[in-house]
């Protein structure tokens, strides 16, 4: 009886997917999905985050000391992971969470999930703009301390290090995926935390930048809890995850 119910449920999901055409997946920045949060209603980072440490202060010096230690001790494998974590923009960018999720994140099979996670990137930008763009610029570590980042940093050289947008996105992704798959919350949150640590390994951010970014990610996630579009897409995304192909531990070990 139970097997019959599961079979009927699977068929229902399949028919639902066929009845509703998959949304267009973006290939250019102009096609990137809009966020859930409107700028007039979203929280503003300048209102809830402190300013970054003043250059030469003990907090700033401690940031630099920790960053140099992390950068010096990072193994080639860890730097490679950090480089993979740095990639944003493509529909399959959240694939770095595959091993934590135990599923292969395929945007063609889970287009709503892909779109949903992409919207978060825009929401982070909306929330952090008051500090990241409109506020003062904190020079990025690899520029100030003059070392090579894990990926090309030319485009980021003149942008502010504080707060870390990547850390905010990774933490928000981890919170969302944990909401969709609560039984995997521990491992997903660990991966989300590690995603932020990759920004230190790369040399794009200081520890205080990453900590502030995680707070931004938490604020974004909290703001989404009353957003009807987010709640509706979360229901569909949860179903899509069930249909994704499993990713085995052997595959994850091989990738690492």
ABEGO torsion letter per residue (X at the ends): XAAAAAAAAAAAAAAAAAABBBBBBBABAAABBBBABBAAABBBAAAABBBBBBBGBAAAAAAAAAAAAAAAABBAAAAAAAAAAABBGBAAAAAAAAAAAGBBBBAAABAAAAAAAAAAAAAAAAAAAAAAAABBBBBBAAAAAGBBBABBAAAAAABBAOBBAAAAAAAAAAAAAAAABAAAAAAAAAAAAAAAAAAAAAGABBAAAAAAAAAAAAAAAAAAAABAAAAAAAAAAAAAAAABBBBBAAAAAAAX
